[in-house]
Amino acid sequence: MFGRKKASQQSTTLLSGPYAGVLPANQVRARLRVAAVTPPGRQLTGDAVLVSGILLGAFQVVLVQVTAALPRASWPEPGQELPAVADPMNPMRFAVLWWSGMRADGASAPSDPAQWNDAGAVGWDGGPGGAHTRAIADWLAANGFTPGDFGPALAVTSPELPALLTAACARYATVIAGHDALALMRTGQPAQGVVAAMTPLPMPVEMLPSPSASMAWLTLDVTPAAGMPYRCTIRFGFRSPERLAAIATVGTSLPLRVDPADRRRVTIDLPALGIVPG
């Protein structure tokens, strides 16, 4: 879904020259949160970097990929946020502002490097031997993202990515889709739990229901109605800092619901706490 043009067609998607601080009418400011950085999987002449990440702005969040002519010393790091611009009607039309405009000391910055992210030409670049796709799956999972956060578009982006991300997520927490968690609150077996650990997740505000909401991994010591106690980790969302403190403080006892067919599938029984789910 996201690729770059062949060498003979190289061009910048939106910007034809240095960014002067004024956006065209069809562009809005955006941010690219970098998830994976590798050499391209396809041969290019000269220095080039393949960057994939989450494009954030006043539009639906999308997973994108761009190749740029950058020397290795200037490659970004995973987790870094790069300024960008995008067409809000089609965020796939975006461009990273690598270093355009004026520097802090008032001197002119160098022109942005050529970059290629044409979706229709060659599609997703998995990097050398698929290393790029594996790297983005590992980074997304380590930062709490799941396949459900990107919907069906993830498989269109890269057919291999949903399975790789699902497997990577399993190393950190049990992943339960939102609608499945609601069903589990109604049908799961009651259990008791104690919060053993809480790890905040760096979820962008664009992927949360409000600026005060947050997401975290909760490690729970679970005592089922029958059987031995055990420990599991789940991802859970919180509507406010007060909700986070009330539920996720280490040592807090919580009513839980457990899937009898898979005891790793656990959710907090919000109705038992007097909280309306959703």
Buried (B, 14 or more C-beta within 10 A) or exposed (E): BBBBBEEEEBEBBBBEEBBEEEEEEEBBEBBBBBBBBBBBBBEBEEBBBBBBBBBBBEBEBBBBBBBBBBEEEEBBEBEBBBBBBBBBEEBBBBBBBBBBEEEEEEEEBEBBBBBBBBBEEBBBBBBEEEBBBBBBBBBBBBBBBBBBBBEEEBBBBBEBBBEBBBEBBEEBBBBBEEEBBBBBBEEBBEBBBBBBBBBEBEBEEBBBEEEBBBBBBBBBBBBBEEEEEBEBBBBBBBBEEEBBEBBBEEEBEBBBBBBEEEBBBBBBBBEEEEBEEE
